Amino acid sequence: MDFNFSEEQTMLRTTVRNFVDKEIMPNIADWDREGKFDPSIMKKLADLGLMGVCIPERYGGSGMDYNSLAIVCEELERGDTAFRTSVSVHTGLNSMSLLQWGTEQQKEKYLIPQAKGEQVGAFGLTEPGAGSDVSALQSTAVKDGDHYILNGQKTWISLCDTADNFLVFAYTDKDSKHHGISAFIVERTWEGFSSKATKGKLGIRAGNTGELFFDNVKVPKENLLGEEGEGFKIAMASLDNGRFTVAAGAVGQIRACLEASVKYCHERETFGKPIGKHQLVQRMIANMEAGLQMSSLLVYRAGELKNEGKRNTRETSIAKWQACDFANKAADDAVQVHGAYGYSDEYPVERYLRNSKAPVIYEGTREVHTLMQADYVLGYRQDKQLNKMLPAWEGK
């Protein structure tokens, strides 16, 4: 085992951290208050080669390893969850799914421009009545000659108003339950497609989140991803990648909470000494550090399995579950460390607390991951090789 980052990874972290300090930190408080998503950030990320950091160079990406994607997500979430979410959805849920399941024609048409950042990809699985229970989705795609006629609605979709392409899941055979779900690449410009942003969110207010609507959208048959009936399998494999990026982002949020709290501990005095000298404050700081270290190890272990081309559903699940729980607790403690000031947006920790709740819910609630881990330990669940695995990192 090698716990050291490569020189390339270290340079990448520095690049993203400097980008966050320059482009996000000075503006994020205002964007959060206004509920404003700034798409120019994604263009700037593309200019740095970060929208396809782990996609092979022949498909327009930077050709770095999967843990480099984790580094990008970690540093972006140190700035704000909204921008890590954008990369999670674009790269983790969409582009990596195309890399794993797409035909060469689909990769040329969609993956290459997405990896270059010329187009933005998003992911449409969740519906008003279908979250953790994917088989409850109501969207349908009926074959009609050389097309599928897509009807339905998706909700809680990141980049709903800004993405160019969407990976959408719908039933092609309702009677077959989850074996009848298929996946489609859908373009925004097609007739019958519309979207609507959601307002009034608790957190991630600087992100673009909302609903997608499909009203008799004609999807060419060549835009079927994988085979008919493989949609559930594709969705679960996609979530392995998305959960990995969410977990990495949670590490960044813990780090942000720790950095803000340590800074405040050195600035604030009570009872004649810095608050960092008080043992109960030290306990909160120590817990943040423990959460940071444990979460990092879980995330980068999952990333190394990805690098080797191995199935990592179990490892990614526990990384996502634990890192997001640690981040939620770190944010709560950070507000407590700041006292009354933590309740004001004069300091960033109240935003961290609001932002930390959504990752505990999306891409598998903590309850779903708890049950998954119990099933693994009890021997009720085993993962088999997929007929199309995520490609191993070519530099391995």
Buried (B, 14 or more C-beta within 10 A) or exposed (E): EEEEBBEEBEEBBEBBBEBBEEBBBEBBBEBBEEBBBBBEBBEBBBEBBBBBBBBBEEBBBBBBBBBBBBBBBBBBBBBBBBBBBBBBBBBBBBBBBBBBBBEEEBBEBBBBBBBBBEBBBBBBBBBEEBBEEBEEBBBBBEBEEEBBBBBBBBBBBBBBBBBBBBBBBBBBBEEEEBBBBBBBBBBBEBEBBEBEBBEEBEBBBBBBBBBBBBEEBBBEEEBBBBEBBBBBBBBBBBBBBBBBBBBBBBBBBBBBBBBBBBEBBEEBEEEEEBBBEBEEBEEBBEBBBEBBEBBBEBBBBBBBBBBEBBBBBBBBBBBBBBBBBBBBBBBBBBBBBBEEBBEEEEBBBBBBBBBBBBBBBBBBBBEBBBBBBEEBEEEEBEEEEBEBEBEBBEEE
